[in-house]
Amino acid sequence: SFRVRTLLLLIRREYWEHRVLWSAPLVLAAIYLLLCMLPTAVAPGGMWSGQMPGSAAAGVRLFVRLQVLFAGCLFALLAIVEFFYLTDCLYAERRDRSILFWKSLPVSDSATVLSKLLVAVLVTPLGVLLLAIVVNTLAFGALYIRLREHPFAWKFMQWDTAAWLRLNGALLLHVPVLALWYAPLAGYQLLVSAWARSSVFVWTVLPLLALSLAERFAFGSWDFGNYLMYRILGGFDVDRKSTRLNSKSLTN
């Protein structure tokens, strides 16, 4: 339909105007693949030339951890990139007046904002996940070819299709869940980006910091700050007692 085609065009526009959304993950992926291809001390006769104890279960754990490690690095980079993207996307259009051109087209403001939100919380994470899957497969192949004659290879560098499917299936299911989880934060950033006339980064961070400090001085607690960190960290269980500051330690 016309609305779907319009939304797809707006999404493509975001990647035209904000190339860092796809170039930054690609650069990190290229660096990772290059490191996997470089000669290291784990080659035959190197520092790992001795027999290494291991098992099939240890090999599967290492196989999964290597893939999770790179995927985590990609998504950590994406979080930084998207923070600045959401902070600047609407403000930049008002600053360089390119919004006047887009408003002259038969495109509603709601469709424009929706496209930016979808790019940030759904489309780009799915693309990064696909990139992680492809790069992890290529990296495993490169490492296995380089280390196939080393004891480390046959004990630890072993492909496990079942583990690969379970891992990437779980990551794929997490993408829409995290999209809903981070949608309020992304909406808040878009609101600030559309409202602020200058210093968008300051206006994004300052209200949240002010609320946390106001709660601390008024009630002696960090509940809002802890909840905010809980949302930012993706809902991971954080021990609030360990993160709660002792009032005596602040005064000493």
Backbone torsions as a table, in degrees:
resi	resn	phi	psi	omega
1	SER	NA	171.3	-178.0
2	PHE	-65.0	-40.3	-177.9
3	ARG	-65.9	-39.9	179.5
4	VAL	-65.9	-44.2	178.8
5	ARG	-63.2	-38.3	178.0
6	THR	-64.4	-42.9	180.0
7	LEU	-64.9	-40.4	178.0
8	LEU	-64.2	-38.6	178.3
9	LEU	-66.0	-40.1	177.9
10	LEU	-64.9	-36.3	177.6
11	ILE	-66.6	-42.2	176.6
12	ARG	-62.6	-36.8	178.8
13	ARG	-60.2	-39.0	179.9
14	GLU	-62.0	-38.0	179.1
15	TYR	-76.3	-25.8	173.2
16	TRP	-67.7	-44.4	-173.4
17	GLU	-86.1	-23.1	-178.5
18	HIS	-125.5	75.2	-174.9
19	ARG	-68.2	-19.1	179.9
20	VAL	-63.7	-22.1	179.7
21	LEU	-61.1	-33.7	179.2
22	TRP	-110.7	-24.7	-178.0
23	SER	-74.1	-37.7	-179.1
24	ALA	-63.3	-48.6	176.0
25	PRO	-61.9	-35.7	179.1
26	LEU	-65.2	-39.8	178.7
27	VAL	-64.0	-45.4	178.7
28	LEU	-62.6	-40.0	178.3
29	ALA	-64.2	-40.6	178.8
30	ALA	-64.2	-40.4	178.6
31	ILE	-64.1	-41.8	-179.7
32	TYR	-63.7	-44.8	178.3
33	LEU	-64.0	-38.3	178.0
34	LEU	-63.4	-42.0	178.5
35	LEU	-64.4	-35.0	178.6
36	CYS	-69.1	-23.5	-178.8
37	MET	-93.3	-15.6	-178.1
38	LEU	-72.7	144.3	176.0
39	PRO	-68.4	138.6	-179.7
40	THR	-133.5	-177.0	-178.1
41	ALA	-75.4	-1.7	179.4
42	VAL	-88.8	4.0	176.8
43	ALA	-68.9	162.5	179.9
44	PRO	-55.9	130.8	-178.7
45	GLY	90.1	-2.5	-179.1
46	GLY	-85.8	-159.8	-174.3
47	MET	-67.6	-18.6	179.5
48	TRP	-104.2	28.4	-173.9
49	SER	-72.4	-15.9	179.3
50	GLY	-75.3	166.1	177.2
51	GLN	-68.6	133.1	-178.0
52	MET	-109.0	127.9	177.1
53	PRO	-67.8	142.4	179.4
54	GLY	-171.0	177.4	179.8
55	SER	-150.5	170.3	178.7
56	ALA	-63.3	-39.0	179.2
57	ALA	-64.7	-39.6	177.6
58	ALA	-65.8	-36.1	177.7
59	GLY	-64.5	-40.1	178.1
60	VAL	-66.0	-41.2	179.1
61	ARG	-62.3	-43.1	178.5
62	LEU	-66.0	-39.9	178.4
63	PHE	-58.3	-44.6	-179.2
64	VAL	-71.3	-41.9	-176.3
65	ARG	-65.9	-37.3	178.4
66	LEU	-62.6	-41.3	-179.5
67	GLN	-71.0	-40.1	178.8
68	VAL	-66.0	-37.5	-179.4
69	LEU	-61.0	-48.8	-179.3
70	PHE	-68.6	-41.1	177.7
71	ALA	-61.3	-39.8	177.5
72	GLY	-63.4	-40.1	177.4
73	CYS	-63.5	-40.9	178.6
74	LEU	-62.7	-45.1	-177.8
75	PHE	-72.8	-29.4	174.0
76	ALA	-65.9	-43.0	175.3
77	LEU	-62.9	-41.3	179.3
78	LEU	-62.2	-38.4	179.0
79	ALA	-61.1	-41.4	178.5
80	ILE	-66.4	-46.0	-179.0
81	VAL	-62.0	-44.4	-176.6
82	GLU	-72.5	-27.9	175.2
83	PHE	-59.8	-48.8	-179.8
84	PHE	-72.7	-29.9	175.9
85	TYR	-64.3	-49.3	-179.6
86	LEU	-66.3	-33.2	179.5
87	THR	-68.5	-32.8	-169.8
88	ASP	-107.2	-17.3	-166.4
89	CYS	-60.9	-47.6	-179.9
90	LEU	-80.4	-34.4	178.8
91	TYR	-64.7	-40.4	-179.4
92	ALA	-63.9	-36.3	179.3
93	GLU	-66.8	-36.3	176.9
94	ARG	-74.3	-32.8	-177.7
95	ARG	-70.3	-45.5	-179.5
96	ASP	-93.0	4.1	175.9
97	ARG	62.4	19.5	174.7
98	SER	-69.6	-18.2	178.7
99	ILE	-63.4	-27.3	178.8
100	LEU	-64.2	-37.0	178.0
101	PHE	-66.8	-45.6	-177.6
102	TRP	-69.7	-30.3	177.2
103	LYS	-72.7	-18.9	176.4
104	SER	-75.9	-14.6	178.9
105	LEU	-90.2	160.7	179.6
106	PRO	-76.2	61.5	-179.9
107	VAL	-128.5	125.8	-177.8
108	SER	-77.3	157.9	177.3
109	ASP	-63.7	-36.9	-179.8
110	SER	-64.4	-38.4	177.9
111	ALA	-66.7	-37.2	178.3
112	THR	-64.2	-47.4	179.9
113	VAL	-66.5	-38.8	179.6
114	LEU	-63.4	-40.2	179.1
115	SER	-63.0	-40.5	178.3
116	LYS	-66.3	-39.1	178.8
117	LEU	-66.3	-42.4	179.3
118	LEU	-65.8	-39.0	178.0
119	VAL	-60.5	-40.9	-174.7
120	ALA	-75.2	-44.7	-169.3
121	VAL	-101.0	-13.4	-175.1
122	LEU	-132.3	-56.4	-171.9
123	VAL	-66.1	-50.9	-179.0
124	THR	-65.1	-44.5	175.5
125	PRO	-58.4	-38.4	177.0
126	LEU	-64.4	-40.4	177.5
127	GLY	-65.0	-40.3	178.4
128	VAL	-66.4	-38.1	177.3
129	LEU	-64.0	-43.0	176.9
130	LEU	-61.7	-41.7	177.2
131	LEU	-61.9	-42.3	179.5
132	ALA	-62.1	-40.4	179.8
133	ILE	-64.0	-46.7	-179.0
134	VAL	-64.9	-47.3	-176.6
135	VAL	-67.3	-39.8	177.6
136	ASN	-61.5	-38.6	177.8
137	THR	-66.0	-44.8	178.4
138	LEU	-65.3	-40.1	-179.9
139	ALA	-65.3	-40.8	177.2
140	PHE	-61.9	-43.3	178.0
141	GLY	-61.2	-42.6	179.6
142	ALA	-64.1	-43.6	179.5
143	LEU	-66.8	-39.7	-178.5
144	TYR	-67.2	-39.4	178.3
145	ILE	-64.6	-40.7	-179.1
146	ARG	-70.9	-33.2	-172.1
147	LEU	-110.2	13.5	-173.0
148	ARG	-65.9	-23.3	-179.8
149	GLU	-96.1	3.8	-178.3
150	HIS	-101.1	145.3	178.0
151	PRO	-56.2	-28.5	178.9
152	PHE	-62.4	-31.8	-174.4
153	ALA	-69.7	-54.7	-173.6
154	TRP	-73.3	-15.6	178.1
155	LYS	-92.1	-30.4	-173.0
156	PHE	-124.0	-38.3	-177.3
157	MET	-85.7	71.9	-179.1
158	GLN	-123.0	133.1	-179.2
159	TRP	-75.5	136.8	177.8
160	ASP	-130.9	102.9	-175.8
161	THR	-63.8	-40.6	-179.2
162	ALA	-63.0	-44.8	178.4
163	ALA	-64.8	-37.8	179.0
164	TRP	-63.0	-44.1	-179.9
165	LEU	-67.0	-43.0	-180.0
166	ARG	-64.2	-42.9	-178.6
167	LEU	-63.3	-52.7	-176.2
168	ASN	-72.0	-28.9	173.3
169	GLY	-64.9	-42.1	177.7
170	ALA	-65.3	-41.8	178.6
171	LEU	-64.3	-39.0	178.9
172	LEU	-64.4	-40.0	178.4
173	LEU	-68.3	-27.6	-179.6
174	HIS	-73.1	-25.8	-175.1
175	VAL	-61.3	-53.3	178.5
176	PRO	-65.4	-31.8	178.4
177	VAL	-65.6	-45.9	179.0
178	LEU	-69.4	-27.3	175.9
179	ALA	-61.9	-44.4	176.5
180	LEU	-67.9	-36.2	-178.2
181	TRP	-64.4	-43.1	-175.8
182	TYR	-91.9	-4.1	-179.0
183	ALA	-56.8	-43.1	177.4
184	PRO	-61.7	-40.0	178.1
185	LEU	-66.2	-42.0	178.0
186	ALA	-64.4	-40.0	177.3
187	GLY	-63.0	-38.6	177.1
188	TYR	-63.0	-43.1	179.1
189	GLN	-65.1	-40.0	177.4
190	LEU	-64.4	-38.1	178.1
191	LEU	-62.1	-45.0	179.0
192	VAL	-66.3	-39.9	180.0
193	SER	-63.9	-32.7	178.6
194	ALA	-80.8	-23.8	-174.7
195	TRP	-95.4	-42.2	-172.0
196	ALA	-66.3	139.6	177.4
197	ARG	-92.8	-17.3	177.2
198	SER	-165.9	166.2	176.7
199	SER	50.4	56.6	-176.0
200	VAL	-63.6	-39.6	-179.8
201	PHE	-59.9	-42.5	-179.8
202	VAL	-64.2	-44.8	-179.1
203	TRP	-68.6	-23.3	176.7
204	THR	-74.9	-42.9	-174.1
205	VAL	-87.9	-37.5	-171.6
206	LEU	-59.5	-47.4	-179.7
207	PRO	-60.4	-40.0	179.9
208	LEU	-67.0	-41.6	178.0
209	LEU	-66.4	-40.3	-179.9
210	ALA	-63.7	-41.0	178.5
211	LEU	-64.4	-40.7	179.3
212	SER	-64.4	-44.3	-179.8
213	LEU	-69.3	-36.9	178.4
214	ALA	-63.7	-41.3	177.0
215	GLU	-64.0	-37.7	-179.2
216	ARG	-64.5	-46.3	-177.7
217	PHE	-72.9	-32.1	-176.8
218	ALA	-83.7	-41.3	-172.6
219	PHE	-120.2	-6.5	179.6
220	GLY	71.1	25.5	-178.7
221	SER	-132.0	166.5	178.2
222	TRP	-121.9	33.2	-174.6
223	ASP	-60.8	-43.1	-179.6
224	PHE	-66.1	-43.3	178.7
225	GLY	-63.7	-41.0	177.7
226	ASN	-65.3	-40.9	178.1
227	TYR	-65.8	-38.8	178.8
228	LEU	-63.7	-43.7	177.6
229	MET	-65.1	-34.6	176.9
230	TYR	-61.7	-40.6	177.8
231	ARG	-70.8	-41.3	-177.5
232	ILE	-66.5	-38.2	-177.5
233	LEU	-80.8	7.3	174.4
234	GLY	83.5	18.3	176.9
235	GLY	86.3	11.1	177.4
236	PHE	-65.9	144.2	-177.3
237	ASP	-70.5	113.4	179.5
238	VAL	-111.5	132.2	178.4
239	ASP	-72.0	106.2	-175.9
240	ARG	-66.7	-29.3	178.9
241	LYS	-64.6	-33.8	-179.6
242	SER	-77.0	-24.0	-179.3
243	THR	-96.5	-15.1	179.4
244	ARG	-73.7	127.4	-178.1
245	LEU	-79.8	141.9	176.9
246	ASN	-79.3	132.2	-177.4
247	SER	-64.1	-32.5	179.9
248	LYS	-68.0	-34.7	180.0
249	SER	-67.5	-26.8	178.6
250	LEU	-76.8	-29.5	-177.5
251	THR	-87.3	-19.6	-178.8
252	ASN	-79.8	NA	NA
